[in-house]
Amino acid sequence: MSFDVALIMGAGAFGTSMASVLAENFELVILKVRDDEIYQSINSDRENCVYLPGQNLASNIRAAKSWEEIDELVGTKSVQLLVNGLPTSAILPFYAENGEKIETYLKAGIPFMSISKGIDPDTLDLSDDLFNNYFWQYEDQICYLSGPSFAKEIVDKQVTIVALAGKTPDLLLDVATKMNTDYFKAMPTYDIKGVLLGGALKNILAIAGGMLEGLGYNHNTRAAMITRGITEMLRFGKVFNGRPETFYSFSGMGDLILTTTSSLSRNKTFGVDIAKSGKTPSEIINSQRSVVEGYKTTKAAYRLAKKYKIRAPMFEGIYQILYNDVDPKEVLNKLMSLPIRSVE
């Protein structure tokens, strides 16, 4: 089965990896970019030299910088899938500027999939809230993908299974079919909030996993952190009516195990740097071009916990490290000294 055109907003590592998957099923995949270097790299060298250097991209993946160029590339074909590949912090500014153009596609009934993993630290909105604010009349056309998936391994065609959350079965089955290859599969679910929370909160715990590794702690400590982390994630899920089983599936436990154990995780690497580099978290963030989603999501989770009275000492401790420059060892000692107040 072959489809015409898929259009992806943003050409970060994960957006580019989604282009690689969709190139298996679409005649043309367009990445809307702003950066001249990425634009030239994709179109001339068949790689994303900034975010996935050395990873060869299929010949039917093209970069475009303007809507006019996109329309020219599409020509007589039709766009049959929209993908938001922007980080959560970029959703509001991009769609404030480009929302009318996106709405023309949505009016035509084209499905829209978002791959952002985060919580807006200012509004405390998950990405479904952000999109529903702009495109409330098209909620049934929007779905959300999250799960254990490193971009590099997707481009390398490593077998990958993720969650795809949306409101209607027709949308979910349609998008899942368009995403399906012999190495990539999206498993449909109706639990949008659970999938989005799992994908966002695990990034914070991946930072913690990196800090623990950087401090010299090993398997026992990591396993304890993951286990208690899931417990705290479930408390956030309860507030948003997320299903508990979602947090034990691909976008929760699966993604958490992946990002806390692999050196390919930007969030984990950031945590290691905090423990080892001698720099403050903000100094490390300001020196990087890649987005560390867990950094801003930590502030959002901290504010959510305060707002809804969620007991989340681990997430609060990570916030203190990232935003108040508290020593990670001090936070760990405080967590270990917490009294046992109940039997679970």
N, C-alpha and C positions, 0 to 999 in steps of 0.2 A: 504494500500500500504506500503510495507516495502523495505527499501534500505539497502545496505551492510554496508559500513563504511563511517563515517564522521571524518575528521582529523582537529583538531583545534590547531593552534600555539599559545601557551600562555594559562595560567590557572589563570588569574585574576578573579575578581568577575563577570564581564560581559561575559568573555569567558566561564567560568564555567556555567553560566546561559544559554548560548547558547547550551552548551553540554546537559543540562537538557531538553531543548526543542527538540533538535535533537534526543535524546534518545527515544522519542516517536515514531519516524519514521524510525530510523536506527537500525540495529542489533547490531552495535558496534560504539561507539563514543570514539575517542582517543584524549586526551589532551597532547600535547607535552610540557613538563615542564623542568625546570632546577633545581628547588629547591627540595632538598631531603625531607624536611618536608611536602611539598605539595604532592609530589609523594607518600610518605608513607600514608599520610592522605586519599588521594583519593582511593588508592588501598586497604588499610586495614580497614579504618574506614568509607568509603563511604561518606566523606565530604571533603570540602576544608577548613581546619582548620585555614588558614591564612586569606582568603578573604570572606568566607561565613561559619563561624563556626556555628555548630548546624543545618545546612541545609542538610538534607539527600539527597544523590544522587543515581540515579538508578544504578542497578547492572551491566548494560551494558556500563557504563562509566569507561574508564580505563586511567591511566596516563602512559606516557612513556618518557624516558629521551633521548633515542638515536634513530636514523633512523633505526638501526638494530633491536631494540626492536619493533619499529612500524611495520616494515616489518614482523616480527615474529607474531605479534598480528593480522595483516591483513590476513596472510596466503593465502589461496586460494580465499578469498573474494576480492573485489575490492573497492578502495576508490572512492566515488561518489560525495563528496563535500569537498572542502578545505575552511577553515575559518581562517582569520587572526584575532587573539584576542589580539594582542600586542598593547600597547599604541603607539601613533604616533611617539614619540621620539625613540622608539626601532625598527621601521621599517627598517631604513637604515642599522644599524649594523647587524640585524638578517638576512636580505635577501642578504646582501653582502656576508655573510658566508654560507647561506643555499640556495641561489637562484638556483643553478644547480639542487638540489634535487627537489625543487618546480617545476622547469621547466619540469622535467620528467612527473609530473602529468598533467601539463598544455598541454604538447604535446599530451597526451592521451585524450584531450578534456574535462577534469574534470573542472567544474565551481569553481570559487574562490570568496568567499565573505569576505569583510573586515568590521569589526565593530569598527575600530578606530575612535575616535572623537577628532580631533585637527588639528593644522596647524604647520608644522615644523618651529621653530623660526629661524633657520639658513638659510634654502633655501626658506622659505615662500611658500612652496608647500603644497597643500592639499594632502590627502592620495592617490587620484587617480593619481596625478602627480608623486608621489613617486613610486607607483607600475608600472605606465606606463614607467618610466625610466628603470626599470628592465625587465619588461615583455611586451614591446611595441607591440610585434606581437600577444599578447593574450588579447588585450584590450576588445574584445567582450566577453571574458569569465569571466571578473571581474565585480562584483557588490558591492554595498556599502549599509550597513544597518544603520539606525539611527532613533531615535524617543523616545518618552516618555516611558522609561523602566528602572526601578530599578532592579538590578540583584536579590535581595532577593525576590521581589514580583513575578518575573518570575519563580523562583524555587518553590515558593508557589502556582504557577499556577493561579495567578491573571490575569484576562483578559487583554491582552496587544496588541496594534496595533501600528506598526511602518512603516516607509517608506523603500523601497528597490529600489535603483537607479542603472540603468545600461544602456547599449547602445542598446541591442537587446531584442525583445519580447520573443524569445525562451529562452534565458538565464533567464530573469526575472520570467517568468512563471514556469520554471523548479525549480529554487531556492525557489520561493514562495511556491510551492507545497511541497518541501522537508522540509520547515520550518513550514508549516501549522499544527496547532493542534486545539483542541476545546477551547483553551485559548490564543493562540498566532497566530497572523496574520501579514504578511508582505505585504504592499500595493505597487505594482510596479509603478515606475515613471521613465521617461527618464532624469529628472533634477538632474544629478550627482552633479554639483557644488552647486546647491541650497540646496540639502540634506546635503552635507558635511559642507557647511558654517553654516547652521542652527545648526547642531550637535556640531560644534566647538565653535561658538560664544556664544551660550546660556550658555556654561560653565563659560564664563567670567561674564555674567550677573548674574549667580547663585552666584558667589563670592560676587558681589555687593549686592545681596539680603541678603546674610548672614551678611555682614557688617552692612546693614541698620537695620536688626533685632537685631544684637548685640549692636547697638547704641540706641536701644529702639524705633525705628520707626515701624509703623504698616501697616495696610492694605492700607490706602490712598497712603503712600509713595511707597510701593511695586508696587501698580497698576501703579503709575506714572513712576516708573523705568522700568517696563515691557513694557509699551506703548512706551516710548521714546527709549528703547532698540531695539524694533522691527524696529522702524524708522531708527536707525543707521545700523542695520543688513541689511535692504533693500539697503542701500547705498553701502555696500560691495557687495551684490548680484548683483547690477547693473554692477559693474566692471567686474564680472565674468560671466555675462549673465545668472544669476540664475533667475528662474521665481518668480515673487512676490508671487504668490499663494502658492509656496512651503514654504515660510516663515510663512504663516498663517496656515500651516497644521502640520502634526505629528512631523517632524524633526525641525520645527521652533517654532511656538507658543505653540504647545502641549508639547514639551520637555522643553521649557522655563518656562511654568507655573509649570510643575512638579518639576523642579530642584530649582526653587526660593521659593517654598512653603513647601517643605518636609525636615524633618531632616535626611532622608536617603541619601541626596545628599552630596557627599564628598566635592564638590565645595562650596556649601552653608555653610557646617560646617567649612570649612577653613575660609570663610569670617567672620563667627561668632567669631572664635578664634582670628582673626586679631583685631576685635573690642573689645574683652573682655580680652584676655590673657595677654596683655602687652608685648608680644613677637613680633619680626619683622616677616614679611611674610616668609623671607628666613629661619629663625630659625624654624618656624612651619613646613615648607616643609621638612627640613632636619631631623626632628624628626619623620616623618611618613614613613610607608612602602608602603601604598597605593598611587597610582598615582593620583594627583590632576591635571587633564588635563588642566583646565582653567588657571593654573599658567603660563605654557610655552606658551599657546595659546594667552595669554594677550600680551606677548612680540611680538608674530608674528602679531597679529592684529594691534598693535601700529605701527610696521614697515610697514605693508601693507597700513595703513591709510596715513602714510607719503609718501610712494612711489607713491600712486595713488591719492593723494590729496583728500582723503575721509574725509568729515566733520563728526567727531565722538567724540565729547567732552566727552561723558560718558566713552567710551572705553579708551580714553586718560587719563581720571581721574583715572580709575582703574589701569592703567599702572603705574601712578605716585605713587599710594599707594603701589603697590606690589614691584616695583623696585627702587623707590627713597625714600621709607619710609615716604611719605607725609601723614599727618593725614587725615583719612577719612572725618572728619567733615569739614576740610578745603576744600576738593574737593567738597563736597556737597554744601557748601556755594558758591563756585565759580560757580558751575553749576546753582544754583538758581539765581545768579546775572547776568547771561548772558542776554544781551539785546534781545528783540524780534524784529527781523529785517524783518519779512515777514508774510503774511497771508497764511495759508495752506488751 
